[in-house]
């Protein structure tokens, strides 16, 4: 098997049909201002953290946690949007 060097390799499985929009675990678009949850683990303990999307980077997102600290999340496929920022109002997903 040979690799065609002219073939474009899709490195981000969450980009569809040429779009550069980042998607969450459920396939929803992630945008700045959205409230998200993401898993965190320490030793054998696992829990979900709540944060707000501050910036969309190439293959990751930068979020602001409830304690005011910023964190870069690399595994975007594990993030879930729980509410969307629309203008100055939050809209809960599933309500």
N, C-alpha and C positions, 0 to 999 in steps of 0.2 A: 504494500500500500504506500502510495506517495502522497505527500501533502502539497496541494496546489498553493503556491506562495501568493497568488492573487486572491485566494479565498479569505474572506473576512471571518475571523473567529469571534463569536459573541461571548464576551467574558462575563457579562452580567445577565443571568437568566431572568431577571425581572424587567428587562427592556423588551418590548414587543414591537414588531414591525417598524423598526427604525426610531421609535419614540425613545426619548432619553428620560422618561418619567420613572421615578423610583416607586416600586410597589411594595406593600407590606405582605404579611403572611396570608391574608385573605384576598390579595389582589387589588386592594384599594390604593389609589395614588397617595404618596406621602408628600406633604407640602409644609413649608415653613409656617409655624403657628399651630400645627396639629398637636393634639395630646395623644401620646402613645404609651404603651406598656411594653416592656422587654424583660426577658428572664435574666436573673442574676444567680450565681451559684458561689458558695463558699464551702469547701469541704463537702459534706453530704447534704447540706441545706440548700434548698432551691426556693426562690421567691420571685415575684414580679415587681419591677420598679416602674414608677410613673414618671413621665418627663414630657417636656414640650420641645418640639423640633425648632432649633435655632438656625440651622444652616444645612443645606444639602451639598455634599461634597461629591467627588467623582464616583467612588464606590462605597461611600459611608455617609452617615449623618451625624451632625453635632447636635446634642440635646442639652437642655438646661433642666437639671433635676430639681425636686422640691426644696432641697437645701441650698439652692442657688449656685451649685457647682456645675461646671460643664463637663461633658463626657462625649467622646467620639465612639459611635457604635459601628463596628465593621460588618457584623453579620446582620444585614438589613432583613434577610429572610425570616428572622426571628422576631421582628418588631410587628406589633399590631396597633393600628390606629383606632382609638376609642372615641375620639371626638374631633370634628373638623372645625378649623377657624374660618368663619365666613363673615367678612367685614369685621365688625367689632363684637360679634356674637358667636358663641360656641354652640354647635349642634351635636347632640349625642348620637352615635351610631346605633341603629337598632331601635330607636324610640319613635 
